[in-house]
Amino acid sequence: MILLSLPPRHGAMRHLVQAWFMPGEVEKLDGLITDTADLLIDRAAAAAANGPVDFVKEVAVPLPLYVIADLIGVPERDRTRLLGWCDRLVQAMWHSVDEIARATGAALVIAKYFRDLLNGRFGPVRGLAAQMVEDGSLTEDETIANLVFLAIAATFTTSDFMSSAAHFACTDEDFRDALRADPRPEAAVDEALRLHPPIKRILRNAAEDVAIGDTVIPEGTLIEFDVVRANRDPAVFDEPDRFLPGRPGRRPLSFGHGLHYCAGWALGKAEAAVLLARFWQRFDHIAPAGEPVPKRHPFQSGLRSVPLALR
């Protein structure tokens, strides 16, 4: 998959995938994103009549899942199953025996599903899946691996950020006001992404010896970068813990850096900006209805549950 590939193969994969997620292409998805957000918010409003609503379950996870599934070409009836398989794959990051067993089973099932999808078993192949087949530059295994990667990355990173952002909006008046003042609060979302990146750690291999100060990192060394601390580095960002949309200076590392910079950054930002603004503008009162449940994961940030009282 694109995440684990190196040049020159990486370039072929990225060129094919990234074309679908350029800012101009994402603008064409505004109607899909907005309509999906409104549908989910309507459901949340109806559910709120019976008590607290889990922001993660009701809106943060379904929105990016529905959008990426539509782009890939996954039939609507299969999207909940796709989410379950992807979640089991992601949880294998803990490397316990039980989690590896569940992830292996999910990997076999999801690979077979996408192979059947590419071969037209569920109807005409469409979307990005169809373009990958037509392009022919990837093997079938590479195509399947990258479809799985897109389903996981586009769903969980965006939902993880939106879960953190929802809790942040409940506790930070400036962020909350920014969401309610602008239908597309992109500067506010950028700053929230700096403070609450969806991926908290990034792993890289040193391609050559690298000197950092008096320390030499030998070629081949596996390096772990702490994105959360880097995004709050006082040597780079003035008042690093303060929410300050539109702050000048260097770009944070929330979407990575260099060769593996997130190909879907524009889509994730657009989904978050639309959903968070429309959610906070829909309700006069949004308040925590219990403690949020954090994710227990070595690389993912975000919250597994954010119960909210809405009216």
Residue pairs with C-beta under 8 A, 6 or more apart in sequence:
1 13
1 142
1 145
1 146
1 148
1 149
2 10
2 13
2 14
2 17
2 146
2 149
2 263
3 149
3 153
3 260
5 13
7 259
10 259
12 137
12 138
13 138
13 142
13 146
14 263
16 131
16 132
16 135
16 137
16 138
17 128
17 146
17 150
17 263
18 263
19 25
20 71
20 128
20 131
21 263
21 264
21 265
21 266
21 267
22 266
23 266
26 266
26 267
26 270
27 270
29 67
29 71
29 267
29 270
30 270
30 274
32 67
32 70
33 63
33 67
33 270
33 271
33 274
33 275
34 274
34 278
36 62
36 63
36 66
36 67
37 59
37 63
37 271
37 274
37 275
37 278
37 279
38 278
40 58
40 59
40 62
40 63
40 275
41 59
41 275
41 278
41 279
41 282
43 58
44 53
44 55
44 58
44 59
44 279
44 310
45 282
45 283
45 310
47 53
47 58
48 309
48 310
48 311
51 289
52 289
52 290
52 307
52 308
52 309
53 289
53 307
53 308
53 309
53 310
54 305
54 306
54 307
54 308
55 162
55 163
55 166
55 279
55 306
55 307
55 308
56 159
56 163
56 166
56 303
56 304
56 305
56 306
57 305
59 162
59 275
59 279
60 158
60 159
60 162
60 163
60 166
60 275
60 306
61 83
61 155
61 159
63 158
63 159
63 162
63 271
63 275
64 154
64 155
64 158
64 159
64 268
64 271
65 79
65 82
65 83
65 151
65 155
65 159
66 79
67 154
67 267
67 271
68 150
68 151
68 154
68 155
68 267
69 76
69 78
69 79
69 82
69 151
70 127
71 127
71 128
72 127
72 128
72 129
72 147
72 150
72 151
73 117
73 125
73 126
73 127
73 128
73 129
73 130
74 82
74 117
74 151
75 122
75 123
78 113
78 122
81 113
82 110
82 113
82 151
83 155
84 106
85 106
85 109
85 110
85 113
86 106
86 110
86 148
86 151
86 152
86 155
86 156
87 156
88 99
88 102
88 103
88 105
88 106
89 103
89 106
89 107
89 110
89 148
89 152
90 152
90 156
90 297
90 300
91 99
91 102
91 103
91 297
92 99
92 100
92 102
92 103
93 297
93 298
93 299
93 300
94 296
94 297
94 298
107 148
110 148
111 144
111 148
114 129
114 143
114 144
114 147
114 148
115 140
115 144
116 122
117 125
117 129
117 147
118 125
118 129
118 132
118 133
118 140
118 143
118 144
124 130
125 133
128 147
128 150
129 143
129 147
132 138
132 143
132 146
132 147
133 143
138 146
150 264
153 262
153 264
154 264
154 267
154 268
156 198
156 300
156 302
157 198
157 199
157 262
157 268
157 300
158 198
158 267
158 268
158 271
158 272
159 302
160 198
160 295
160 300
160 301
160 302
160 303
161 192
161 193
161 196
161 197
161 198
161 268
161 272
161 301
161 302
162 271
162 272
162 275
162 276
163 292
163 302
163 303
163 304
163 306
164 192
164 196
164 198
164 301
164 302
164 303
165 175
165 189
165 192
165 196
165 272
165 276
166 276
166 279
166 306
166 308
167 288
167 292
167 303
167 306
168 175
168 192
168 195
168 196
169 175
169 176
169 179
169 276
169 280
169 286
170 176
170 286
170 287
170 288
170 308
172 243
174 243
175 188
175 191
175 192
175 243
176 280
178 185
178 187
178 188
178 245
179 185
179 188
179 276
179 277
179 279
179 280
179 281
180 277
180 280
180 281
182 188
182 277
183 274
183 277
183 278
183 281
184 273
184 274
184 277
185 245
185 273
185 276
185 277
186 269
186 273
187 245
187 246
188 245
189 269
189 272
189 273
189 276
190 245
190 269
191 243
191 244
191 245
191 246
191 247
192 243
193 252
193 254
193 255
193 269
193 272
194 231
194 232
194 237
194 252
194 254
195 231
195 232
195 241
195 243
196 301
197 227
197 228
197 231
197 252
197 253
197 254
197 301
198 254
198 300
198 301
198 302
199 227
199 254
199 256
199 299
199 300
199 301
200 226
200 227
200 228
200 299
200 300
200 301
201 224
201 225
201 226
201 227
201 298
201 299
202 224
202 225
202 227
202 253
202 256
202 299
203 222
203 223
203 224
203 225
203 299
204 222
204 223
204 225
205 220
205 221
205 222
205 223
206 217
206 218
206 219
206 220
206 221
206 223
207 219
208 219
209 216
209 217
209 218
209 219
210 216
210 217
211 217
217 223
225 253
227 253
227 254
228 301
230 236
230 252
230 253
231 237
231 240
231 252
231 253
231 254
232 240
232 241
233 240
234 240
236 249
236 250
237 247
237 249
237 250
237 252
238 247
238 249
255 261
255 262
255 265
255 268
256 262
262 268
279 286
280 286
283 310
283 311
284 311
285 309
285 310
285 311
286 308
286 309
286 310
287 308
287 309
288 306
288 307
288 308
288 309
289 307
289 308
289 309
290 307
292 303
292 305
292 306
292 307
293 303
293 304
293 305
293 306
294 303
294 304
295 301
295 302
295 303
295 304
